[in-house]
Amino acid sequence: MSLEEDFNSAAERATQLPKRPPNDIMLQLYALYKQANEGDVTGDRPGFANFEGRAKFDSWNKLQGKSGEDAKQEYISLVEKLEQEVVE
């Protein structure tokens, strides 16, 4: 499979994990997905009262400069790791 097909498969499998990952891992998945599909974060950082939006923005912003291909590969690896943790 191509990187794109692997990535799309991993994105689908990520929504079907039997156990919801902790918030820090969810933010990592979100940030890698956004970086892979949209590139570097744009726009203003959400306001202080928007905790979720701010956390997502900050997580994505940490990946500034990472290529879409690298983000896709890291996303795939993280989903595979999460799937393995369920099996073990």
Backbone as CSV, one residue per row, in Angstrom:
resi,resn,N_x,N_y,N_z,CA_x,CA_y,CA_z,C_x,C_y,C_z
1,MET,0.839,-1.202,0.000,0.000,0.000,0.000,0.874,1.252,0.000
2,SER,0.327,2.300,-0.547,1.033,3.581,-0.552,0.927,4.234,0.826
3,LEU,1.758,5.230,1.046,1.711,5.967,2.309,0.322,6.555,2.529
4,GLU,-0.271,7.092,1.477,-1.606,7.691,1.581,-2.646,6.648,1.987
5,GLU,-2.580,5.473,1.380,-3.524,4.395,1.723,-3.316,3.914,3.154
6,ASP,-2.043,3.763,3.555,-1.732,3.368,4.931,-2.263,4.395,5.925
7,PHE,-2.079,5.674,5.586,-2.532,6.758,6.454,-4.053,6.745,6.587
8,ASN,-4.748,6.625,5.464,-6.215,6.599,5.500,-6.726,5.397,6.279
9,SER,-6.063,4.264,6.135,-6.434,3.065,6.880,-6.221,3.289,8.383
10,ALA,-5.079,3.886,8.735,-4.785,4.160,10.145,-5.796,5.145,10.733
11,ALA,-6.180,6.147,9.939,-7.161,7.132,10.417,-8.496,6.456,10.688
12,GLU,-8.881,5.525,9.845,-10.129,4.778,10.047,-10.024,3.891,11.287
13,ARG,-8.914,3.193,11.428,-8.720,2.293,12.581,-8.652,3.070,13.896
14,ALA,-8.132,4.293,13.844,-8.016,5.113,15.060,-9.381,5.407,15.660
15,THR,-10.403,5.478,14.822,-11.750,5.751,15.326,-12.409,4.498,15.893
16,GLN,-11.770,3.346,15.701,-12.374,2.081,16.128,-11.579,1.387,17.232
17,LEU,-10.674,2.103,17.862,-9.910,1.503,18.964,-10.877,1.113,20.079
18,PRO,-10.703,-0.079,20.647,-11.636,-0.520,21.687,-11.559,0.317,22.965
19,LYS,-10.413,0.935,23.207,-10.242,1.746,24.409,-9.779,3.134,23.993
20,ARG,-10.427,4.168,24.520,-10.049,5.546,24.183,-8.695,5.860,24.805
21,PRO,-7.739,6.322,23.977,-6.422,6.694,24.513,-6.525,7.897,25.450
22,PRO,-5.517,8.084,26.304,-5.506,9.263,27.189,-5.489,10.557,26.370
23,ASN,-5.865,11.649,26.998,-5.981,12.937,26.305,-4.696,13.365,25.608
24,ASP,-3.533,13.130,26.229,-2.284,13.559,25.589,-2.044,12.806,24.282
25,ILE,-2.436,11.538,24.232,-2.290,10.751,23.004,-3.331,11.206,21.979
26,MET,-4.537,11.513,22.436,-5.571,12.019,21.522,-5.114,13.329,20.876
27,LEU,-4.487,14.200,21.655,-3.974,15.460,21.117,-2.858,15.200,20.102
28,GLN,-2.026,14.211,20.388,-0.951,13.860,19.466,-1.527,13.341,18.145
29,LEU,-2.523,12.473,18.230,-3.182,11.977,17.022,-3.792,13.129,16.232
30,TYR,-4.482,14.008,16.922,-5.111,15.172,16.282,-4.059,16.014,15.554
31,ALA,-2.987,16.340,16.267,-1.964,17.217,15.707,-1.289,16.581,14.494
32,LEU,-0.961,15.301,14.587,-0.327,14.619,13.450,-1.272,14.561,12.256
33,TYR,-2.544,14.310,12.515,-3.528,14.254,11.433,-3.636,15.613,10.736
34,LYS,-3.746,16.668,11.529,-3.874,18.008,10.958,-2.601,18.402,10.197
35,GLN,-1.440,18.089,10.759,-0.175,18.430,10.099,-0.053,17.675,8.779
36,ALA,-0.466,16.415,8.783,-0.394,15.591,7.573,-1.310,16.128,6.474
37,ASN,-2.481,16.609,6.851,-3.477,17.042,5.871,-3.439,18.519,5.532
38,GLU,-3.024,19.352,6.478,-3.103,20.799,6.260,-1.772,21.524,6.366
39,GLY,-0.747,20.859,6.872,0.538,21.530,7.070,0.550,22.314,8.370
40,ASP,1.412,23.305,8.429,1.581,24.078,9.663,0.289,24.774,10.077
41,VAL,0.116,24.892,11.392,-1.066,25.535,11.957,-1.143,26.988,11.482
42,THR,-2.366,27.450,11.261,-2.584,28.840,10.863,-3.637,29.442,11.785
43,GLY,-3.778,30.727,11.722,-4.787,31.398,12.534,-4.264,31.749,13.907
44,ASP,-5.131,32.357,14.681,-4.781,32.794,16.024,-5.035,31.697,17.031
45,ARG,-4.243,31.709,18.089,-4.426,30.771,19.185,-5.750,31.088,19.872
46,PRO,-6.581,30.062,20.134,-7.866,30.307,20.808,-7.683,30.983,22.163
47,GLY,-8.708,31.670,22.589,-8.676,32.405,23.848,-8.538,31.510,25.068
48,PHE,-8.236,32.139,26.175,-7.968,31.448,27.441,-9.124,30.550,27.873
49,ALA,-10.345,30.960,27.626,-11.506,30.195,28.081,-11.781,28.953,27.219
50,ASN,-11.185,28.887,26.047,-11.392,27.750,25.147,-10.275,26.730,25.377
51,PHE,-10.406,25.953,26.459,-9.345,25.028,26.861,-9.047,23.981,25.794
52,GLU,-10.093,23.380,25.246,-9.907,22.320,24.257,-9.265,22.866,22.977
53,GLY,-9.796,23.968,22.483,-9.247,24.575,21.272,-7.802,24.998,21.449
54,ARG,-7.504,25.526,22.614,-6.141,25.968,22.924,-5.184,24.783,22.986
55,ALA,-5.607,23.694,23.606,-4.769,22.490,23.703,-4.507,21.901,22.319
56,LYS,-5.538,21.871,21.477,-5.382,21.362,20.118,-4.423,22.248,19.324
57,PHE,-4.613,23.555,19.425,-3.750,24.497,18.709,-2.299,24.312,19.131
58,ASP,-2.061,24.254,20.447,-0.691,24.129,20.966,-0.047,22.822,20.525
59,SER,-0.809,21.741,20.560,-0.288,20.443,20.153,0.096,20.454,18.676
60,TRP,-0.766,21.007,17.852,-0.497,21.090,16.412,0.677,22.034,16.150
61,ASN,0.736,23.132,16.861,1.785,24.133,16.659,3.180,23.558,16.942
62,LYS,3.272,22.572,17.833,4.561,21.941,18.154,5.147,21.210,16.944
63,LEU,4.313,20.891,15.960,4.766,20.150,14.783,5.168,21.078,13.633
64,GLN,5.246,22.366,13.903,5.603,23.369,12.889,6.829,22.912,12.098
65,GLY,6.711,22.894,10.773,7.832,22.547,9.919,7.937,21.068,9.568
66,LYS,7.190,20.210,10.248,7.227,18.774,9.955,6.528,18.523,8.628
67,SER,7.137,17.712,7.780,6.539,17.437,6.473,5.278,16.593,6.629
68,GLY,4.395,16.709,5.649,3.177,15.901,5.646,3.482,14.412,5.648
69,GLU,4.508,14.013,4.896,4.881,12.598,4.833,5.355,12.096,6.192
70,ASP,6.190,12.886,6.868,6.666,12.486,8.204,5.505,12.403,9.189
71,ALA,4.596,13.372,9.118,3.438,13.369,10.015,2.576,12.130,9.764
72,LYS,2.379,11.778,8.500,1.591,10.587,8.172,2.245,9.333,8.718
73,GLN,3.560,9.222,8.551,4.272,8.038,9.031,4.189,7.938,10.551
74,GLU,4.357,9.052,11.240,4.263,9.049,12.710,2.843,8.696,13.157
75,TYR,1.860,9.193,12.447,0.460,8.894,12.769,0.212,7.393,12.643
76,ILE,0.652,6.810,11.530,0.483,5.373,11.292,1.155,4.579,12.409
77,SER,2.384,4.949,12.758,3.125,4.246,13.809,2.417,4.344,15.155
78,LEU,1.885,5.517,15.460,1.194,5.707,16.736,-0.077,4.862,16.798
79,VAL,-0.846,4.820,15.719,-2.061,3.995,15.695,-1.696,2.524,15.854
80,GLU,-0.651,2.078,15.167,-0.223,0.683,15.284,0.204,0.367,16.719
81,LYS,0.907,1.309,17.355,1.318,1.122,18.752,0.095,1.006,19.668
82,LEU,-0.899,1.863,19.454,-2.119,1.819,20.261,-2.858,0.496,20.061
83,GLU,-2.877,0.011,18.826,-3.529,-1.283,18.542,-2.788,-2.420,19.246
84,GLN,-1.473,-2.351,19.287,-0.678,-3.385,19.946,-0.911,-3.387,21.455
85,GLU,-1.081,-2.213,22.037,-1.315,-2.113,23.482,-2.623,-2.793,23.860
86,VAL,-3.599,-2.751,22.975,-4.888,-3.394,23.227,-4.741,-4.900,23.212
87,VAL,-3.900,-5.406,22.297,-3.699,-6.839,22.143,-2.963,-7.423,23.327
88,GLU,-1.973,-6.694,23.827,-1.137,-7.201,24.918,-1.853,-7.236,26.241
